[in-house]
Amino acid sequence: MREWLRGGVQPCQVGVAGSNPVSRSFYYRNFFTEISVFCFSKNFFTKERSSYDQDIAPHKYYVDYQPSVPNDTDLVLIYGHHTIMCNFEDPEIRYPSIAEITAVFPEIKEKAKFLFRIDETDYYELRSPQLPEFGIWKYENTLILRSAVPGWLGFAGITGYQIHTWYTDHTYCGRCGTKMHAPGNERAMQCPSCGALSYPVICPSVIVAITDGDRLLLTKYAPSHSSHRQYALVAGYTEVGETLEQTVHREVMEEVGLKVKNLRYYKSQPWSFSGSLLAGFYCDVDGDPSITLDREELSVAEWFDRASLPETPNLISLTGEMIECFRQGKEPKQN
């Protein structure tokens, strides 16, 4: 399942309450923490907004669900199928404001749905109707958001797309098939017939940097498995009943046939291209470093010395950051 961590259809969304009224739904609610798209914590005992830098500092992302009447300067994210309306002059990106949309769709303030806030600007989406292109505003593939400048606007665009996709995939109740509605006081969908509540779903997964002294293991996908051709780290989704650490051991054994030890947690990253929450780990090979390749999933798995590591053009990803961290000798060491 590694290719989904690079983008595309969200595997954990298959079979949840969605546009198919007979699909099965998944309801998850943590008693203390609202899982709100990216598992950011929410303080239930204060009305102050909780912020998270998410590597977009000095800008601040506020996940709290606090909808209000849009201002003219607030921004609107309008999506199609894997597309977003924007003004994209590679690599710079802009989104239309409420005022700019009002010129072609006067009902925007009544129809706009709250997404989140970055700094002092609220972001909204227009789910319907889907507006045609106009003026400088065109639909572009959401993959441009991986390299869009400034990066914090790329983050806003793909974060909004994850929320948008979740809402549209939860049109009908997975329990009884009735059309769902948003209760309005939280980011959720509720069935008016049976009362079932559905909250945003995220997919926990691991990115694994396997080391052997001053060597790092890099892999490439098999052509039949993914169109992604750059080097990557071992990765995979956590299965039901697994810990993240168990996922590391299983995925490494499945993909390259290695035993590993000395797991060191590095950091996490929301990855809205696949609806995932990535957890990065470094670990050491345990014993024989000879590779047994899973050829259905991978075409290449190679050990690289620090000095010979290939370039990592996509540093917004956790994979790219972890490779670069090892190149510079800054990876977490075993105590």
C-alpha positions as CSV (number, residue, x, y, z in Angstrom):
1,M,0.0,0.0,0.0
2,R,3.0,2.3,-0.1
3,E,2.0,4.2,-3.2
4,W,-1.0,5.8,-1.5
5,L,1.4,7.6,0.9
6,R,2.5,9.6,-2.2
7,G,-1.1,10.5,-3.2
8,G,-4.1,9.2,-5.0
9,V,-7.2,7.4,-3.7
10,Q,-7.4,7.0,0.0
11,P,-7.5,3.3,0.8
12,C,-9.0,3.7,4.3
13,Q,-12.0,5.6,2.8
14,V,-13.1,2.5,0.9
15,G,-16.1,1.0,2.6
16,V,-16.8,3.9,4.9
17,A,-20.1,5.9,4.8
18,G,-20.1,7.7,1.5
19,S,-22.0,8.5,-1.6
20,N,-23.0,4.9,-1.9
21,P,-26.0,4.6,0.5
22,V,-25.3,0.9,1.2
23,S,-21.6,1.4,2.0
24,R,-20.4,0.5,5.5
25,S,-19.3,3.3,7.8
26,F,-16.6,3.6,10.3
27,Y,-17.2,5.7,13.4
28,Y,-14.3,6.7,15.6
29,R,-14.3,9.0,18.5
30,N,-11.6,9.4,21.1
31,F,-13.1,10.4,24.5
32,F,-10.5,13.0,25.2
33,T,-9.4,14.2,21.7
34,E,-11.4,15.1,18.7
35,I,-9.9,13.5,15.6
36,S,-10.3,16.5,13.3
37,V,-8.7,15.5,10.0
38,F,-5.2,15.4,11.2
39,C,-5.5,14.2,14.8
40,F,-4.5,17.6,16.1
41,S,-5.5,17.9,19.8
42,K,-8.4,20.2,20.7
43,N,-8.8,21.7,24.2
44,F,-12.4,21.0,25.3
45,F,-12.1,23.3,28.3
46,T,-11.5,26.7,26.6
47,K,-12.9,28.6,23.7
48,E,-9.5,29.8,22.6
49,R,-8.3,28.6,19.2
50,S,-5.7,25.9,19.3
51,S,-3.0,26.3,16.8
52,Y,-0.5,24.1,15.1
53,D,2.5,25.3,13.0
54,Q,2.6,22.2,10.8
55,D,5.9,23.3,9.3
56,I,4.3,26.5,7.9
57,A,5.8,28.8,10.5
58,P,5.5,31.7,11.0
59,H,2.0,31.1,9.8
60,K,-0.4,29.3,12.2
61,Y,-3.0,26.7,11.3
62,Y,-6.1,26.6,13.5
63,V,-8.0,23.3,13.4
64,D,-10.9,24.4,15.7
65,Y,-14.3,24.1,14.1
66,Q,-15.6,27.7,14.7
67,P,-17.7,28.7,11.6
68,S,-18.9,32.3,11.2
69,V,-20.2,34.6,8.5
70,P,-17.4,35.0,5.9
71,N,-15.6,38.3,5.4
72,D,-14.9,39.6,2.0
73,T,-11.1,38.9,2.4
74,D,-11.6,35.3,3.5
75,L,-10.6,32.7,0.9
76,V,-12.6,30.2,-1.0
77,L,-11.4,26.7,-2.0
78,I,-13.4,25.2,-4.8
79,Y,-12.7,21.6,-5.8
80,G,-13.5,19.3,-8.7
81,H,-12.3,15.7,-9.1
82,H,-8.7,15.9,-8.0
83,T,-8.7,19.6,-9.1
84,I,-8.7,23.0,-7.3
85,M,-9.7,26.4,-8.6
86,C,-6.8,28.8,-8.3
87,N,-4.5,31.2,-10.1
88,F,-1.4,29.1,-10.6
89,E,1.7,30.6,-12.3
90,D,4.2,27.9,-11.6
91,P,5.1,27.6,-8.8
92,E,3.1,30.5,-7.3
93,I,-0.5,30.0,-6.3
94,R,-3.4,32.1,-5.2
95,Y,-7.0,31.3,-4.2
96,P,-10.1,33.6,-4.8
97,S,-11.5,35.6,-2.0
98,I,-15.1,35.8,-1.0
99,A,-15.4,39.2,-2.7
100,E,-14.0,37.8,-6.0
101,I,-16.4,34.9,-6.0
102,T,-19.3,37.2,-5.1
103,A,-18.8,38.9,-8.5
104,V,-19.9,35.7,-10.3
105,F,-21.9,34.0,-7.5
106,P,-23.6,36.5,-5.2
107,E,-24.9,33.7,-2.9
108,I,-21.4,32.7,-1.8
109,K,-21.7,33.9,1.8
110,E,-24.8,31.8,2.3
111,K,-23.4,28.7,0.5
112,A,-19.8,28.7,1.8
113,K,-18.9,26.0,4.3
114,F,-16.2,26.7,6.9
115,L,-13.0,24.7,6.7
116,F,-10.3,26.1,9.0
117,R,-8.3,29.2,9.7
118,I,-4.7,30.2,8.9
119,D,-3.5,33.3,10.7
120,E,-6.4,35.7,10.6
121,T,-8.0,34.4,7.4
122,D,-10.8,31.9,7.4
123,Y,-11.0,29.3,4.6
124,Y,-14.3,28.2,3.1
125,E,-15.3,25.7,0.4
126,L,-18.2,25.9,-2.0
127,R,-19.5,22.3,-2.4
128,S,-22.3,23.2,-4.8
129,P,-22.7,24.4,-7.4
130,Q,-19.3,23.8,-8.8
131,L,-18.4,27.1,-10.5
132,P,-17.0,27.2,-14.0
133,E,-13.6,28.7,-14.6
134,F,-13.7,32.5,-14.9
135,G,-11.1,35.3,-15.4
136,I,-7.8,34.2,-13.9
137,W,-9.3,31.4,-11.9
138,K,-8.7,27.9,-13.5
139,Y,-9.0,24.4,-12.3
140,E,-5.6,22.7,-11.7
141,N,-4.7,19.2,-10.6
142,T,-4.3,19.0,-6.8
143,L,-0.8,17.4,-7.3
144,I,0.5,21.0,-8.0
145,L,0.0,21.6,-4.3
146,R,3.0,19.5,-3.5
147,S,5.3,22.1,-4.9
148,A,3.2,25.3,-4.9
149,V,4.7,28.5,-3.5
150,P,4.2,29.7,-0.9
151,G,4.2,26.3,0.8
152,W,1.6,27.3,3.4
153,L,-0.9,28.0,0.7
154,G,-0.2,24.6,-0.8
155,F,-0.8,23.1,2.6
156,A,-4.1,25.0,2.9
157,G,-5.2,23.7,-0.5
158,I,-4.6,20.1,0.1
159,T,-5.8,20.2,3.7
160,G,-9.1,21.6,2.4
161,Y,-9.2,18.9,-0.2
162,Q,-9.0,16.2,2.4
163,I,-11.9,17.8,4.4
164,H,-13.9,18.3,1.2
165,T,-13.4,14.6,0.1
166,W,-14.4,13.4,3.5
167,Y,-17.6,15.4,3.4
168,T,-18.5,14.3,-0.1
169,D,-17.7,10.6,0.7
170,H,-20.1,10.8,3.6
171,T,-23.2,11.9,1.8
172,Y,-25.2,8.8,3.0
173,C,-25.4,7.0,6.3
174,G,-23.5,3.7,6.2
175,R,-25.9,2.2,8.8
176,C,-29.3,2.9,7.2
177,G,-28.6,4.6,3.9
178,T,-30.3,7.9,4.8
179,K,-28.8,11.1,3.5
180,M,-26.5,12.7,6.2
181,H,-26.3,16.3,7.2
182,A,-23.8,18.4,9.1
183,P,-24.9,19.2,12.7
184,G,-23.2,22.6,12.5
185,N,-21.5,22.6,15.9
186,E,-18.6,20.3,15.0
187,R,-16.8,18.8,12.0
188,A,-19.1,15.7,11.6
189,M,-21.9,14.2,9.6
190,Q,-25.1,12.9,11.3
191,C,-27.9,10.7,10.2
192,P,-31.3,12.3,10.8
193,S,-32.9,8.8,10.8
194,C,-30.9,6.6,13.1
195,G,-28.7,9.3,14.7
196,A,-25.4,7.8,13.7
197,L,-22.5,10.3,13.8
198,S,-19.5,10.1,11.5
199,Y,-16.2,11.9,12.1
200,P,-13.2,12.5,9.8
201,V,-11.1,9.4,9.1
202,I,-7.4,9.4,9.0
203,C,-5.0,6.5,8.1
204,P,-2.0,6.0,10.5
205,S,1.0,4.9,8.6
206,V,4.8,4.6,9.0
207,I,7.8,5.9,7.1
208,V,10.9,3.8,7.9
209,A,14.5,4.8,7.5
210,I,16.6,1.6,7.8
211,T,20.2,2.1,8.6
212,D,23.3,-0.1,8.6
213,G,26.0,2.1,10.1
214,D,26.6,4.9,7.6
215,R,24.3,3.3,5.0
216,L,20.6,4.0,4.4
217,L,18.2,1.7,2.5
218,L,16.3,3.3,-0.3
219,T,13.6,1.7,-2.5
220,K,11.7,2.3,-5.8
221,Y,8.2,1.1,-6.7
222,A,7.6,-1.6,-9.2
223,P,6.2,-0.1,-12.4
224,S,3.0,-2.1,-12.0
225,H,2.5,-0.9,-8.5
226,S,3.0,2.9,-8.8
227,S,3.9,5.6,-11.3
228,H,6.2,7.2,-8.7
229,R,9.8,6.8,-9.9
230,Q,11.9,8.5,-7.2
231,Y,13.7,6.8,-4.4
232,A,11.7,6.4,-1.2
233,L,11.9,4.8,2.2
234,V,10.0,1.7,3.2
235,A,6.4,2.7,4.1
236,G,3.0,1.2,4.9
237,Y,-0.3,1.5,6.7
238,T,-1.0,0.3,10.2
239,E,-3.4,-2.7,10.2
240,V,-6.2,-3.2,12.7
241,G,-4.8,-4.2,16.1
242,E,-1.2,-3.2,15.3
243,T,1.0,-0.7,17.1
244,L,3.1,1.7,15.0
245,E,6.2,-0.2,16.1
246,Q,4.7,-3.5,15.0
247,T,3.9,-1.9,11.6
248,V,7.5,-1.0,11.2
249,H,8.7,-4.6,11.7
250,R,6.0,-6.1,9.5
251,E,6.4,-3.7,6.6
252,V,10.2,-4.0,6.6
253,M,10.0,-7.7,6.6
254,E,7.3,-7.8,3.9
255,E,9.1,-5.4,1.5
256,V,12.8,-6.1,1.9
257,G,13.0,-9.2,4.1
258,L,15.0,-7.6,6.9
259,K,14.9,-7.8,10.7
260,V,15.3,-4.4,12.4
261,K,16.0,-3.2,15.9
262,N,16.6,0.0,17.9
263,L,13.5,1.8,16.6
264,R,13.7,5.6,17.1
265,Y,10.7,7.8,16.6
266,Y,11.5,10.9,14.5
267,K,8.3,13.0,14.0
268,S,4.9,12.9,12.4
269,Q,3.3,14.6,9.5
270,P,-0.2,14.9,8.1
271,W,-0.2,13.9,4.4
272,S,-3.6,15.0,3.0
273,F,-2.7,13.6,-0.5
274,S,-3.6,10.2,0.9
275,G,-5.6,11.1,4.0
276,S,-2.7,9.8,6.1
277,L,-1.0,10.7,9.4
278,L,2.7,9.6,8.8
279,A,4.9,8.5,11.7
280,G,8.6,8.5,10.9
281,F,11.0,6.0,12.4
282,Y,14.7,5.3,12.1
283,C,15.9,1.8,12.9
284,D,19.0,-0.4,12.5
285,V,19.2,-3.6,10.5
286,D,19.3,-6.5,12.9
287,G,21.8,-9.1,11.5
288,D,22.2,-10.0,7.9
289,P,21.7,-6.8,5.7
290,S,21.0,-8.9,2.5
291,I,17.8,-7.8,0.8
292,T,14.9,-10.1,-0.2
293,L,12.8,-7.9,-2.5
294,D,9.0,-8.0,-2.7
295,R,9.0,-7.7,-6.5
296,E,5.2,-7.2,-6.7
297,E,5.6,-3.9,-4.8
298,L,9.2,-2.8,-5.4
299,S,11.6,-2.7,-8.4
300,V,14.7,-1.7,-6.4
301,A,16.0,-1.7,-2.9
302,E,19.6,-0.5,-2.4
303,W,22.0,0.5,0.3
304,F,23.5,4.0,-0.1
305,D,26.4,5.5,1.8
306,R,25.7,9.0,3.2
307,A,28.0,10.6,0.6
308,S,26.3,8.8,-2.4
309,L,22.6,9.4,-1.4
310,P,20.6,10.6,-4.4
311,E,19.1,14.1,-4.3
312,T,15.7,14.5,-2.5
313,P,13.8,17.1,-4.5
314,N,10.6,16.9,-2.5
315,L,11.6,18.1,1.0
316,I,8.0,18.9,1.9
317,S,7.5,15.2,2.5
318,L,8.5,13.4,5.6
319,T,10.4,10.9,3.4
320,G,12.5,13.6,1.8
321,E,13.2,15.2,5.1
322,M,14.3,12.0,6.7
323,I,16.7,11.1,3.8
324,E,18.2,14.6,4.0
325,C,18.5,14.3,7.8
326,F,20.5,11.1,7.4
327,R,22.7,12.7,4.7
328,Q,23.7,15.4,7.2
329,G,24.3,12.9,10.0
330,K,21.5,14.4,12.1
331,E,19.3,11.4,12.4
332,P,18.3,10.4,16.0
333,K,20.9,8.0,17.5
334,Q,20.3,5.0,19.8
335,N,20.8,6.0,23.4
